[in-house]
Amino acid sequence: MDEARCREMVELVRTTRHDANSPITAALGHVQLLLEDPAAQDPEVQESLKLVEREMRRLVEILGRLKDVRTD
């Protein structure tokens, strides 16, 4: 892969990472609010919300690793 193509790929990864972080962060915030909502205290609902929260945090972690992508 030539240097210009490599730079394009790195820029694509960075842009995708940035664009994906916003909706993930918003969704994570909503899940956290729901976990505190008195109307959502059913144990099954809580477990489902905690699962979603764990997976969203995992996505944030995966995207965080992409910030280290470089051309060199």
trRosetta pair geometry for C-beta under 8 A, 3 or more apart (Angstrom, degrees):
i j d omega theta_ij theta_ji phi_ij phi_ji
1 5 4.9 -121 -175 90 92 123
1 6 5.3 117 124 -64 115 88
1 9 7.5 -6 175 -8 150 143
2 5 5.0 90 59 12 76 104
2 6 6.9 -138 100 -8 37 92
3 6 5.5 -55 -146 36 32 115
3 7 6.4 34 155 -20 66 103
3 71 6.9 68 -155 178 76 127
4 7 5.8 -53 -152 34 31 112
4 8 6.5 34 149 -20 63 104
5 8 5.5 -52 -151 34 34 115
5 9 6.5 36 151 -20 65 104
6 9 5.7 -53 -150 34 32 112
6 10 6.5 32 152 -18 65 104
6 71 4.9 110 130 -138 114 94
7 10 5.7 -53 -148 36 33 111
7 11 6.3 33 154 -18 65 106
7 71 5.5 0 -82 -92 66 144
8 11 5.7 -56 -149 37 30 111
8 12 6.4 34 151 -22 64 105
9 12 5.5 -51 -148 34 32 114
9 13 6.5 34 153 -19 64 103
10 13 5.7 -52 -150 35 33 112
10 14 6.4 31 152 -17 65 106
10 69 5.4 -177 -132 128 82 107
10 70 6.7 28 -124 -148 139 17
10 71 5.3 -82 -28 -60 151 86
11 14 5.7 -54 -146 38 33 111
11 15 6.1 32 156 -18 67 107
12 15 5.9 -55 -143 38 28 109
12 16 6.1 27 158 -18 64 110
13 16 5.9 -58 -145 39 27 110
13 17 6.2 31 155 -22 63 108
13 66 5.5 -148 171 -175 107 114
13 69 4.9 -8 103 62 153 164
14 17 5.7 -54 -147 34 28 114
14 18 6.4 26 156 -16 64 107
14 66 7.6 -178 -87 139 44 103
14 67 7.6 75 -116 -120 80 55
14 69 7.1 -141 -56 65 80 116
15 18 5.8 -57 -148 38 30 110
15 19 6.1 23 157 -14 66 112
16 19 5.9 -58 -140 42 28 107
16 20 6.0 24 161 -17 65 112
16 66 7.8 -75 83 156 98 159
17 20 6.1 -62 -144 39 23 107
17 21 6.5 31 157 -32 61 106
17 63 5.0 143 -145 -167 86 94
17 66 4.6 -165 -86 94 132 131
17 67 6.5 171 156 -69 162 69
18 21 5.9 -52 -152 21 28 115
18 22 7.7 31 156 -23 58 97
19 22 6.7 -50 -166 18 34 109
20 23 6.9 -66 -161 43 41 95
20 24 6.0 34 152 -17 74 119
20 59 7.7 -121 152 166 118 114
20 63 5.9 -154 90 -107 121 140
21 24 5.7 -68 -145 44 30 111
21 25 5.8 31 162 -24 70 110
21 60 7.3 79 -128 -122 82 77
21 63 5.9 174 -76 138 88 155
22 25 6.0 -57 -145 34 24 109
22 26 6.5 22 157 -16 61 108
23 26 5.5 -54 -145 38 36 113
23 27 6.1 35 157 -19 69 106
24 27 5.8 -55 -146 39 29 109
24 28 6.2 32 154 -21 64 108
24 56 5.9 162 -169 -159 88 91
24 59 5.4 -139 -137 108 140 129
24 60 6.0 173 135 -71 135 81
24 63 7.3 174 33 -4 163 152
25 28 5.7 -54 -146 36 29 114
25 29 6.5 33 154 -21 62 105
25 60 7.5 91 -77 -98 73 117
26 29 5.8 -55 -153 33 30 113
26 30 6.6 28 152 -17 64 105
27 30 5.7 -55 -150 36 34 111
27 31 6.4 35 152 -20 66 104
27 52 7.9 -108 154 163 107 114
27 56 6.0 -153 101 -118 106 138
28 31 5.7 -52 -148 35 32 112
28 32 6.4 33 153 -19 65 105
28 53 6.7 94 -142 -132 78 68
28 56 4.4 175 -86 139 95 143
28 57 7.1 107 -125 -62 130 66
28 60 7.2 12 -56 -45 155 130
29 32 5.7 -55 -149 35 31 111
29 33 6.5 31 153 -18 64 104
30 33 5.6 -52 -149 36 34 112
30 34 6.4 34 152 -18 65 105
31 34 5.6 -55 -149 37 32 112
31 35 6.5 40 151 -26 65 102
31 49 5.5 162 -164 -165 90 89
31 52 5.2 -152 -120 104 141 116
31 53 4.9 -177 131 -76 137 84
31 56 6.6 171 18 7 152 152
32 35 5.6 -47 -150 27 33 116
32 36 7.0 21 154 -8 61 105
32 53 6.8 101 -70 -114 70 122
33 36 6.0 -67 -158 42 34 104
33 37 6.5 50 144 -44 68 100
34 37 5.1 -38 -146 8 40 123
34 40 5.0 0 179 45 81 172
34 49 5.5 -148 103 -125 115 140
35 40 7.1 -88 -98 100 19 126
35 46 6.8 85 -135 -135 75 76
35 49 5.2 178 -79 131 83 139
35 50 7.1 92 -110 -70 123 71
35 53 7.0 12 -52 -52 138 144
37 40 4.3 57 78 17 107 107
37 41 7.7 -140 97 -41 61 74
38 41 6.0 -21 -162 -27 42 120
40 45 5.0 -132 -169 134 78 137
40 46 7.0 133 141 -70 84 68
40 49 6.8 70 156 -39 131 150
41 45 7.4 51 63 68 10 120
41 46 6.6 17 -154 -55 36 117
42 45 4.1 77 67 10 98 110
42 46 6.7 -170 85 -11 47 85
43 46 5.5 -54 -143 37 31 114
43 47 6.3 32 158 -20 65 105
44 47 5.8 -52 -147 35 31 111
44 48 6.4 31 154 -17 63 106
45 48 5.8 -56 -150 37 31 111
45 49 6.3 29 153 -17 65 108
46 49 5.8 -57 -146 39 29 110
46 50 6.2 30 155 -20 65 107
47 50 5.7 -54 -146 36 30 112
47 51 6.5 34 153 -22 63 103
48 51 5.7 -53 -152 32 32 113
48 52 6.6 31 152 -16 65 104
49 52 5.6 -52 -149 37 35 111
49 53 6.2 38 151 -22 66 105
50 53 5.4 -50 -145 36 33 115
50 54 6.4 37 154 -21 65 102
51 54 5.8 -51 -149 33 31 110
51 55 6.4 24 156 -13 64 108
52 55 5.9 -60 -148 41 30 107
52 56 6.2 31 155 -20 66 108
53 56 5.8 -56 -145 36 29 111
53 57 6.4 29 155 -17 64 106
54 57 5.8 -57 -151 37 29 110
54 58 6.4 34 149 -23 64 105
55 58 5.3 -48 -148 32 36 117
55 59 6.6 41 150 -20 64 99
56 59 5.6 -48 -152 32 35 114
56 60 6.6 39 148 -20 64 101
57 60 5.5 -48 -150 33 36 115
57 61 6.5 39 149 -20 65 103
58 61 5.6 -53 -151 35 33 114
58 62 6.4 35 151 -20 66 104
59 62 5.6 -52 -146 35 33 111
59 63 6.2 30 156 -15 66 106
60 63 5.9 -57 -147 41 28 109
60 64 6.2 37 150 -28 63 106
61 64 5.4 -51 -149 29 30 118
61 65 7.0 34 152 -22 61 98
62 65 5.9 -52 -161 26 34 111
62 66 7.3 36 144 -23 61 101
63 66 5.5 -49 -161 23 43 117
63 67 7.8 57 146 -33 63 87
64 67 6.0 -35 -169 3 44 114
65 68 6.4 -50 -177 23 50 111
66 69 5.6 -13 -172 -17 61 115
